[in-house]
Amino acid sequence: MSEDLQNLLDKIQQEGVDKAKSEADRLIAEANQKAREIVAEAKSTAEAYAEDAKTQAESYKASSLRTIQQAAANTVIEVEKSVTAILEKLLLKDVNLVLGETNLVADLAMEAIRNYLTGDGKIEVAASQKLLDTLRNKLAAEASQGVDLVLDEKTGAGFRVLLADGRIEHNFTGAAVAEALAQQLRPSLAALLRK
């Protein structure tokens, strides 16, 4: 009987070992499967992060490029404004210098007066004192009537002609002449600056 008992014990032991081995194999298989799932999930997550980082980098690059292009355009506009302002200031200075020649400006004013005197209305000429004195002499020499000379030191160099009781004004001041010239120069200047 001891042999039967020994066989029975060996059999129980073998079954226990087989069962433990089977359970261990199952646990190892589950652990391997879980490890593969974790690795696959980690790989998928890493690829998603890499793709997201690539998308963000491309978006940042495009945004940076747009920002740089806008900054460049703004710089060109600011340089254009600065250069235009400098040229307008120089233009105004030169125009005022030319319009400071009283006899020349008085001749221009007389020509304007002659052109405007063809109508029945009264003409008013606003100018600085120095120009008015010269105009009075020229008007007296030509015996022109219907012209009122008005002191206006705000005109600076040049003069203003007012018609229809002041409702119509033709401005021949330094600022007005310089602005008219600047309007003609701006498109060419802008094109030159944008090259």
Secondary structure, DSSP 8 states (H G I E B T S, - for coil): -HHHHHHHHHHHHHHHHHHHHHHHHHHHHHHHHHHHHHHHHHHHHHHHHHHHHHHHHHHHHHHHHHHHHHHHHHHHHHHHHHHHHHHHHHHHHHHHHHHT-HHHHHHHHHHHHHHHTTSSS-EEEEE-HHHHHHHHHHHHHHT--SEEEEE-GGG-SSEEEEETTTTEEEE-SHHHHHHHHHHHHHHHHHHHHH-
